[in-house]
Amino acid sequence: MTLDVVTLGEAMALFVACETGPLDAVQRFEKRTAGAETNVAVGLARLGLGVGWVSRLGDDSMGRFLLRELAREGVDCSHVAVVPGGRTGFMFKGRVDDGSDPPIEYHRRGSAASTLSPADLDLPWLGAARHLHVTGIFPALTPETLAATRAAVAHVRSRGRTVSLDPNLRPALWPSAEVMRETINGLAAQADWVLPGLEEGRRLTGAHTPEAVAAFYRGLGARLVVVKLGPDGAYYDGEDGCGRVNAWPVTRVVDTVGAGDGLAVGVISAMLEGRTAPQAVRRGAWIGARAVQVRGDTEGLPLRAELVAAGL
């Protein structure tokens, strides 16, 4: 089956605190899935798109958990390698009740996913998909994952397919701010749709306004740039014009993690359906608003029936 979207990246087991307070004092956690790329994969699969995920997992309990959960969501995991003796990354996320960003602690160094290289890519399979989605997280892990990301993007572009990039900055993973900027912007120059947050855009471009950030990436060749503005919605600049989309009202912000992935789900799905940029961003803003009202990374991602009921 020809897939609509393929993504590559690291999934991790997520342990979400059941109570507020410092992570070292928390006694109870709930286990869930995490990973920017797999969050997007799950969201697109729930909307009925054919989605494949490329990665590596350890042959441990957490790897088996992730593989089972993502397959259950309808994500094609046929190109996920289970590495004998390998380790699967995991993370802890604290609980907050004031709408602030929760504390997060990662345990991913030396994970099986961090060893994925260009030799692990099935290029014909990748190139057959309609679209490739990547983030700035996976290429930051190791030289091998950076090379794999670049190879995947180059091959998909050579086949005339579209590519989206969410910078999803993790400065601690990069050797320097300069290397981070050069690498992410180099990937952005090969992407059709670029989806930075405003603060990310400022760090990557030196521009200060949404308009200037978008203009920078449009100048690199992006056909559509969506600058995420949090509670102020989003600004878009594309081939059909530019403008702003308001954020959807939220009664209570529970957890901000995953909002950007939700917007990516909305934009990618709508653009692949041939919707206009304003329609795509409006859908993304709605899904992002759902994401901040739940504690996990994927609980707020809607099914196709919910999307239709919302008129989106």
N, C-alpha and C positions, 0 to 999 in steps of 0.2 A: 504494500500500500504506500502510495506517495504521501508523505507527511506535509502538513501545513507549516509547522514550525519545528526547528531543532534548536536546542540550546546545549551548552556545555558548561560545566562548573562543578563545584564541590557541594554536596549535601552533607549536613551534619545532624546528628541526633540533638534535639533541643530539650533541655530540662528547665521548665518554667516554674518559678517559685509559686507556691500556693499561699504564701503569706508575705507581708511586707517586711522590710528590714534588710540588713546587710546579708549578702549571700552566705557568708560563713556562719550566720546564725539561723538560717532557714533550715527547717527539718524535713519539709515535704515538698516534692517537686512532681510535676506531670511531664511525661515524655511525649514529645511531638517531633515533627520534622522541621528543618530549617535549611536555608540556602537561597540566596536571591534568585538564582537561575531556576531552581526547582520550584520556588514559590510561583514564578511566572508560568512555568510548565503546568503546574497544577491548575492555576487559574484559567489558562487557555483550554486545557482538557475539559474542565467543567463546563466551558461554553460550547463544547462539541467539536473543537478543532483536533486534528491529528497531531500529536506532539511527541517528539522523541528527545531523549536526554542522553548525553555522552558524558561518562565519568568513570571513575574507579572507586571501589569500595573495599574495605578489608573483609576478610572472611571471619568476622566476629559478630556478636549478637547485635550490635548497633548497625552494622552493614546489612544484616538480614532484615532488621526492622525497617530500615529506609527503603530497601528494595521492595519489600512487601507493600509498604504504605504507598509508595509512588506508583507501583503497578496497579494497586487497588484504585487509584485515582484515574486510571486510564492512560498513564504516561508510558510510552514505549521505552522500555529499559533494555532492549535487546543489545544495545551497544554500551552497556555498563559492565565493565570487567570486575570480577571479584578476585582479589589478589591474595593468593595463599600466604599467610603470615603477615598480611598487611593490616594496618590499623585504620579505623574509621574515625574521623574527627567528631567532636561533640562540643557543646557549649551550654553554659548556664545563663539564664535570664532572670533578673529580679522582678519583683512585683512592685508597681507604684500605683497610687490611687489619686495622684494630683495632675495627671496628664503630662508629666515630664518624661524624658527619655529614661527607660529602665537601665539599671546597670547590667552589663553583659561581660561574660568571661569566656574566652575561647580556648579550646584545647585541640589544635589542629596541626601543629608542627609535625612534619614527618608522616602525614596521613597518606593513604593510598592515592587519593585524588591528586595530591601535590606532585606525584610522579608521572602524571599523564603527559605524553609528549606527542609530537606530530606523527610518530610511527604508530600510535594507537588509533589514529583517525581512519575511518572508512570514508574516504573522500567521495566516491560515487554515491554512497548513501546520503552523505551530507548535501551534496550538490543537487540531489533529486528533490529535496524539500523546497517549499516555496520561500521560506524565510529562515534566517538565523538570528537568534537573540543572544547577545553576550553582555557581560558587565565588566567593570574594572576590578572586580575582586579576584576572579580566577587568574588573570594574567599577573597579578601581584604576588602570587604564592611562591613560584619558583621560575627559573629561566625556562624550564621545560613547559610549564603551563602557559607562559607567555608565548613561547614558540608555537604551541598547539593552537592557541587562540588566533594568532596571526595567520597560521596556515589555514585554519577553518574559514576565517573571514576572506582571505584571498581566493580560496577555491570557490566559495559560494558566489563571490562577486564575479569571478571569471565565468560562471554559469549564468549570469544575468539575474540572479536572485537578489532579494532585498535583505538588508542587515540592519538591526537596531542595536544601539549601545546605550546602556545606563551606566554612567561613570561609577556610581555607588562607591565613592571614595573611602578607602581605609588607609589613611596616611601611615599608620604604624606598620603596614605590610611592605612599604616601599623603602628603598635605601635612602632616598632623599626626595624633597618636594619637587626638585627639578626633573628627576627621573620620572616621577609620577606624572607630572604635566606633559612631558614629551611623549611618554608612552600612551597615555590615555588620549591625548590629542591626535597622536598618530593613528590610533584605532578609529577615532571619530572621523578622521579624514576618509576612511573607507566605509563609513556607515551612511545609510540612507536616512535613518531616523535617530536623532540623538536626544536623550532624555535626562538632562542634568537638573539637580536642585539648584536654587539660586546661589547658595553659599558654595556649592561645588563649582558652579560656573565661575564664580569670582576667583576661586583658588586656581582654577585651570586656565583662565583667560586673562585675568587682570582687569576685566570689565566689572562694572558695578551695578548695572541695571539689567533687568531681564531682556530688554530690547538689545542691549549691547552684547550680552552673552549669546543670544540667539544669532545675532548678526555675525559674530565670530565663527560659529559653526556652520552657518549658511555659507560663509566665505570659504570654508574648507570643502564645501561640496554637498553638505547635508540637504536633503530635499524637504525635511521637516525637523524643526527643533521645538521641543516642548520643555519649557523651564518651569519646574515645580516650585510653587510659592507657598506651600503649606496651607494655613487657614485662609490665605488670600487667593487660593485657586491656582491657576496656571496661565502662563503666557505662551503663545505659539507663533511661529513664523514658518510659513511653508510656501509652496509654489502657488497656492491659491490666495495668499494674503496672510495677514497677521492679526492678532487680537488677544483678548483675555477671556478666560472662562472662570466664572465664580466657583468657589468651593461649595460643596453641598453642606447644608446645616447639619451639625452633629450635636446631639444633646450632651454627651459626655465622652471625652477622650479617655480611653482606657489604656492604650498602648500604641505609640506611634510607629513601632517597627512594622515594616511590611506595607506602609502606605505607598511608597514609591513603586514597589513591585505591583501593587494593585493598579496604579495608574498605567504602568507598562502593559498589563493585561488588557486594559480597556483600549489603549491606543493601538496596540498591535492587532488585536482582534478586529477592531473597527476598520483600520486601514486595509487589512487583508480582505475585508468584505466590500471595499470600494467606497466606504463612507468618506465624508469630507473631514478636513482637519478639525474644525470646531466640533463636529459630532464625535470624533474620536476622542478628543480631549475631554469633552463633557462626560462621555462614558467612563474614561479613566478617572476623572475627578469623583464620580459616583462610587466606583469600586474602591478608590483610595479612602473615601469617607467611611465606607463599610469596614475597611481594614483597621482603622484606628479605634473602632468600638469593640474589639475583641482582644484577648490576651495572646493568642497564638499568631503565627505568621500567615496561616491559610484559612482560618475559620470564617473570615469575612468574605472570602472569594465566592461570588455567586454562581449558581447554576444558570443555564441558558433560560429556563422558564422564569427565573427571577429577573433576569435582564429584560426579557420581553415584557413582563408585567410592569416594569418601571418605564417602559416606552423608550428603551435605549438600544 
